[in-house]
Amino acid sequence: MPGNPQPLIVGVGNALRGDDGVGPFVAEALAAKGLAAHVHAGDGTGLIDLFQTHDEIILVDATRSGVDAGTLIVLDAIAEKLPADLFHYSTHRFGLAEAVETARALGALPQSLLVYGIEGADFSAGDRLSPAVRETAEKLIARIAETLPKNV
């Protein structure tokens, strides 16, 4: 069943766990600019449900791969399998990567699924992003806002 043709940005993470809040930070900023954006805690079954709502989905989440904080990783989840070890910072055992791969196996991915991962530095309690993470997030917000149509 086709979803809404308007792109949906989904910010995955917990805004009260330091850099894990980068997804919600990006989603809230883009929603304020008039784009369709949603904050999601990151439970996999809820993400699979969201995949059915729009033809094009953009996911933004924190990563921890050992590269420099603030590094932007861009993955086309339709074309390639997501590396599960990049997205294991949530309290959910069935998170973003598992949701994408389960949806792929079920034939339930949207037509387009782009994943932006921003490398985090500090995942401790608190609502502040590390400076490098915030800088990359602000650049990503501008990039997405320039390329997507606003809600009408």
PyMOL commands that set and color helices and strands:
alter all, ss='L'
color gray80, all
select helices_A, chain A and resi 18-32+44-51+84-87+96-106+131-147
alter helices_A, ss='H'
color red, helices_A
select strands_A, chain A and resi 8-12+37-40+56-63+72-76+112-119
alter strands_A, ss='S'
color yellow, strands_A
deselect
rebuild
show_as cartoon
